[in-house]
Amino acid sequence: MENPFRPSFGAVPVALAGRSFALDSFEHALEDHPGSEQRSTLISGARGTGKTVLLTEMEMIAQDQGWEVLRLHTAAPSLAGELRELVLERLREVDPEASDLRISGGGIASIGSVRTERVDRYAGEMTTATALARLAELAGGSGGGLLLSVDEVQSVDLDELAGVTQLYQDLVRTGRPVAFVGAGIRSGIEALLGKDKATFLRRAHRVELGTVDLGTAAETIRLTVAGTAKRIGPEAAVLAGEISCGYPYLIQYVGAQAFENSADAEEIALEDVARTRGSAIRQMHMNVHGPALRGIAPGKLAYLEAMLEDDGPSSTAEIGRRLGRDHGYQSVYRRRLIEEDLIEPAGRGYVRFSLPYLRDSLLLRRQEHPGPDSPPDVTVRRTRSRSQEARRR
């Protein structure tokens, strides 16, 4: 039986948890509300909170309403260059005036000797701004518009992205039916808004993604399983929601693992779900926390490790004492860690880890990167190839 869960970053799940309001608002804005701030939307959140999924859903909503969608990719050598290529390619496909017949030669005496050739209207030096305006005009003529989207904003050259948003702003000013959706981690979004050319987007609608409540997580897992020949009981669904911590990526991962653990059984049992916790921690460590901690500054890492002594929220004053630093020094790292969605305020003078299983991941990291005073690992095992060679002798 095919597993209905999709625990891959960016993969659109069968059931989307807790994002209905953002999608409904965007759909409403595209229908007939050109002045709506939701036509310019910025999605931010930590990795695994569903930014790409939400952006993809918004693109699909736009396409269903007859909008042209141009997604720009962070891997492109030039964002502006990619935008130009995309819009010209699309114009050649949809513009009835994309090419013209032109007389290229022939004799005067005989009409039959006249030669013509088809000329590409968009092979010349048309500016990107003019091409965008033309595509938006054509899309608007059929009741739609033009949507520009950019994922992983933090990985884009911000000067180039600011230039793209300037083109978008010009289209808005001239009344063209256009929309823009950008997605990225919070620090990347804030860096974009700090650019002079992107000040227009400071008025954009902000969608901050995080975890969903545990009830929504459990219901998402239940609904996903309900579309298959299997079933999951209320207690098992609730436990799955609790293990996922309401984190969108883990909702899919825990659901997928529980589904696999149930093998050929008709029902996903409580023990099938309980067995997913250990692998969920390891998965978060490998795919979310590990990469984030790999290049982290020593001061920020020391702050996080100082929090490990607490089972719950940590006192910022106590963290400063453990670090042997004054309030001003440690507050710098606290602010940066909050900006990077690794910790969050937990009441006046307290902070806590903001992502599921980050504490467990830091403990695993200690095992992987022992300190200089740790005893060496002296276990030795003969490799299989050497053992085979010895047997042959």
C-alpha positions in Angstrom: 0.0 0.0 0.0 1.4 3.4 -1.0 2.4 5.6 2.0 0.3 8.8 1.8 2.6 10.9 3.8 5.3 13.1 2.2 8.1 13.8 4.6 10.3 15.7 2.0 11.1 19.4 2.3 8.8 21.3 -0.2 6.6 18.3 -1.0 2.9 19.2 -0.9 1.1 16.9 1.6 -2.3 15.4 1.2 -3.7 17.5 4.1 -2.2 20.9 4.9 -2.2 21.7 8.6 -3.2 25.2 9.9 -2.7 27.2 6.7 -6.3 27.7 5.5 -6.5 31.3 6.6 -3.4 32.4 4.6 -4.6 30.5 1.5 -8.1 31.8 1.7 -6.9 35.4 2.1 -4.6 35.1 -0.9 -7.3 33.5 -3.1 -9.7 36.2 -2.2 -7.1 38.9 -3.0 -6.6 37.5 -6.5 -10.2 37.3 -7.4 -11.0 41.0 -7.7 -9.1 43.0 -5.2 -6.2 44.7 -7.0 -5.4 46.9 -4.0 -5.2 44.1 -1.4 -2.0 43.8 0.5 -2.3 40.0 0.2 -1.3 40.4 -3.4 2.2 41.1 -2.0 2.9 38.3 0.5 6.1 37.4 2.3 6.2 34.0 4.0 8.8 33.5 6.8 9.6 30.7 9.2 12.2 28.1 10.2 13.1 25.2 8.0 10.5 22.6 7.9 7.6 24.8 8.8 6.1 24.6 5.3 7.2 27.8 3.6 7.8 26.1 0.2 4.5 24.1 0.5 2.5 27.3 1.2 4.2 29.1 -1.7 3.5 26.2 -4.0 -0.2 26.2 -3.0 -0.4 29.9 -3.7 1.0 29.4 -7.1 -1.6 26.7 -7.8 -4.4 28.9 -6.6 -3.2 31.6 -9.0 -2.9 29.2 -11.9 -6.5 27.9 -11.2 -7.7 31.5 -11.6 -6.0 31.9 -14.9 -2.9 33.8 -13.7 0.6 33.4 -15.3 3.1 32.2 -12.7 6.8 32.9 -13.0 8.9 31.3 -10.3 12.4 32.6 -9.9 15.1 30.2 -8.7 17.9 30.9 -6.2 20.3 28.7 -8.2 20.1 31.0 -11.3 23.4 32.8 -12.0 21.3 36.0 -12.4 17.9 36.5 -11.0 17.2 39.4 -13.4 18.5 37.4 -16.3 16.3 34.4 -15.4 13.2 36.7 -15.1 13.9 38.2 -18.6 14.3 34.7 -20.2 11.1 33.4 -18.5 8.9 36.3 -19.5 10.1 36.4 -23.1 9.7 32.6 -23.4 6.2 32.9 -22.1 5.3 35.8 -24.4 6.4 33.8 -27.4 3.9 31.1 -26.4 0.8 33.3 -25.5 1.2 36.6 -27.4 -0.7 36.4 -30.8 1.5 39.2 -32.0 4.7 37.4 -31.0 5.8 37.1 -34.6 5.2 39.0 -37.9 5.6 38.3 -41.6 8.0 40.5 -43.3 8.9 40.8 -47.0 12.5 39.7 -47.3 13.0 39.9 -51.1 11.7 39.2 -54.6 11.3 40.7 -58.0 9.0 43.5 -59.0 7.8 41.9 -62.2 6.3 38.9 -60.6 4.3 38.7 -57.3 5.2 35.0 -57.2 8.8 35.8 -56.6 8.1 37.7 -53.3 9.8 36.1 -50.3 8.7 36.5 -46.7 10.1 35.5 -43.4 8.7 35.3 -39.9 10.3 37.7 -37.5 10.4 37.1 -33.7 9.0 40.3 -32.0 10.9 39.4 -28.8 14.3 38.8 -30.3 15.3 42.4 -30.1 16.2 44.7 -27.3 12.8 44.9 -25.5 13.4 45.8 -21.9 12.3 43.4 -19.1 10.0 46.1 -17.8 8.2 46.3 -21.1 8.0 42.6 -21.5 6.5 42.2 -18.0 3.9 44.8 -18.7 2.9 43.1 -21.9 2.6 39.7 -20.2 0.6 41.2 -17.4 -1.7 42.9 -19.9 -2.3 39.7 -21.8 -3.0 37.7 -18.6 -5.3 40.5 -17.3 -7.2 40.4 -20.6 -8.4 36.9 -19.8 -9.3 37.7 -16.2 -6.1 36.7 -14.6 -2.8 38.4 -13.9 0.9 37.8 -13.4 2.4 36.3 -10.3 6.1 36.5 -9.5 7.4 34.1 -6.8 10.7 33.6 -5.2 11.6 30.8 -2.7 14.5 30.6 -0.3 14.9 34.4 -0.3 17.9 34.2 2.1 19.9 32.4 -0.7 19.3 35.1 -3.3 21.6 38.0 -4.2 19.6 40.7 -2.4 20.6 43.5 -4.8 19.2 41.5 -7.7 16.1 40.6 -5.8 15.6 44.2 -4.9 15.8 45.1 -8.6 13.1 42.5 -9.4 10.9 43.9 -6.7 11.4 47.4 -8.2 10.1 46.1 -11.5 7.2 44.6 -9.6 6.5 47.9 -7.9 6.4 49.7 -11.2 3.8 47.3 -12.5 1.7 47.9 -9.4 1.9 51.7 -9.8 0.7 51.5 -13.4 -2.3 49.4 -12.4 -1.2 46.1 -13.9 -2.8 42.9 -12.4 0.2 41.5 -10.6 1.1 39.7 -7.4 4.3 38.7 -5.6 5.0 36.0 -3.1 8.4 35.5 -1.5 9.4 32.9 1.1 12.4 32.5 3.3 13.8 32.3 6.8 13.0 35.4 8.9 16.5 36.9 8.7 16.5 36.6 4.9 13.1 38.4 4.7 14.3 41.1 7.0 17.5 41.6 5.0 15.5 42.0 1.8 13.2 44.6 3.5 16.3 46.5 4.6 17.2 47.2 0.9 16.4 50.7 -0.4 14.8 49.3 -3.6 12.6 46.9 -1.7 11.0 49.4 0.7 7.7 48.9 -1.2 7.5 45.4 0.2 7.6 46.6 3.8 3.8 47.1 3.4 3.4 43.5 2.1 1.3 41.0 4.0 3.4 38.9 6.4 2.8 35.2 7.0 4.8 33.9 9.9 4.9 30.1 10.0 5.6 28.0 13.0 4.2 24.9 14.6 0.4 24.2 14.7 -1.5 23.1 17.8 -1.3 19.4 18.7 -5.0 18.9 17.9 -4.6 20.1 14.4 -1.5 17.9 14.0 -3.4 14.8 15.1 -6.3 15.6 12.9 -4.0 16.1 9.9 -2.5 12.7 10.5 -5.9 11.1 10.9 -7.3 12.7 7.7 -4.2 11.6 5.7 -4.6 8.0 6.9 -8.3 8.1 6.2 -7.6 8.4 2.5 -6.1 4.9 2.5 -7.3 1.4 3.4 -5.8 1.7 6.8 -7.1 3.5 9.9 -5.7 5.1 13.0 -7.4 5.3 16.4 -7.9 8.5 18.4 -5.2 7.7 20.9 -2.6 6.8 18.3 -3.4 9.9 16.3 -3.1 12.1 19.4 0.3 10.5 20.3 1.5 11.1 16.7 0.5 14.7 17.0 2.4 15.0 20.3 5.6 13.4 18.9 5.4 15.7 15.9 5.2 18.7 18.3 3.0 20.3 15.7 6.0 20.9 13.4 4.8 20.5 9.8 7.8 18.4 8.6 7.5 16.1 11.6 3.8 15.7 11.1 4.6 14.1 7.7 7.6 12.2 9.0 5.9 10.7 12.1 2.9 9.8 10.0 5.0 8.1 7.4 7.1 6.1 9.9 3.9 5.0 11.8 2.4 3.9 8.5 5.5 1.9 7.7 5.7 0.4 11.2 2.1 -0.9 10.9 3.2 -3.1 8.0 0.3 -5.1 6.7 -2.0 -4.4 9.6 -5.3 -2.7 8.9 -4.9 -0.3 11.8 -1.9 1.9 12.9 -1.5 0.9 16.6 -0.3 2.9 19.5 3.0 1.1 19.6 3.6 1.8 15.9 3.4 5.5 16.7 5.5 5.3 19.9 8.4 3.7 17.9 8.7 6.8 15.8 10.0 9.2 18.5 13.7 8.1 18.4 13.9 8.2 14.6 12.1 11.6 14.6 14.8 13.0 16.8 17.6 11.6 14.6 15.8 12.9 11.5 15.6 16.4 12.9 19.3 16.2 13.9 20.4 15.2 10.5 18.2 17.3 8.3 17.3 20.4 10.4 19.4 21.0 13.4 22.7 19.5 12.3 23.1 21.7 9.2 22.1 24.8 11.2 24.6 24.0 14.0 27.5 23.1 11.7 28.5 26.6 10.9 27.2 28.3 14.0 29.4 31.0 15.6 31.1 29.8 18.9 29.3 32.5 20.9 25.9 31.4 19.8 26.7 27.7 20.3 28.0 28.4 23.8 24.7 30.2 24.6 22.6 27.2 23.4 24.8 24.8 25.3 24.3 26.9 28.5 20.6 26.3 28.1 21.1 22.5 28.3 21.2 22.5 32.0 17.5 23.4 32.2 14.7 21.0 31.5 12.4 23.9 30.7 12.8 27.7 30.0 16.2 29.1 30.9 16.8 32.3 32.9 18.8 34.8 30.8 20.5 36.0 34.0 21.5 32.4 34.8 22.8 31.8 31.3 25.0 34.9 31.7 26.4 33.5 34.9 27.1 30.2 33.3 28.9 31.9 30.4 30.8 34.2 32.8 29.6 37.2 30.7 27.8 40.4 31.4 24.2 41.1 30.3 25.2 43.2 27.3 27.5 40.4 25.9 25.0 37.6 26.2 22.0 39.7 25.0 23.7 40.1 21.6 23.7 36.3 21.1 20.2 36.0 22.5 18.9 38.4 19.9 20.7 36.7 17.0 19.4 33.3 18.1 15.9 34.6 18.2 16.3 36.1 14.7 17.4 32.7 13.4 14.4 31.0 15.0 16.5 28.8 17.2 15.2 30.2 20.5 12.2 32.3 21.5 11.2 34.4 24.5 9.4 32.5 27.3 8.3 35.3 29.6 10.2 38.2 31.0 13.9 37.2 31.5 13.4 33.7 30.1 14.1 31.9 26.8 13.5 28.4 25.4 14.3 26.4 22.4 11.9 27.2 19.6 12.3 24.2 17.4 11.3 20.6 18.3 14.1 18.4 19.6 16.8 21.0 19.4 17.9 20.2 22.9 18.2 16.5 21.9 20.2 17.5 18.9 22.6 19.5 20.9 23.2 16.5 23.2 23.8 14.3 20.1 26.2 16.9 18.8 28.2 16.7 22.0 28.6 12.9 21.4 29.7 13.5 17.8 32.1 16.3 18.7 33.6 15.4 22.1 35.7 18.0 23.9 39.5 17.8 24.3 39.2 16.2 27.7 37.0 13.4 26.6 38.5 9.9 26.6 39.5 8.7 23.1 37.4 6.1 21.2 39.7 3.1 21.2 37.3 0.5 19.8 38.8 -1.3 16.7 37.0 -3.5 14.3 38.6 -5.5 11.4 37.1 -4.5 8.1 35.2 -7.1 6.1 37.6 -7.1 3.2 40.6 -7.7 5.5 38.8 -10.6 7.2 38.1 -12.2 3.9 41.7 -11.8 2.8 42.8 -13.5 6.1 40.5 -16.4 5.5 41.8 -16.9 2.0 45.3 -17.2 3.4 
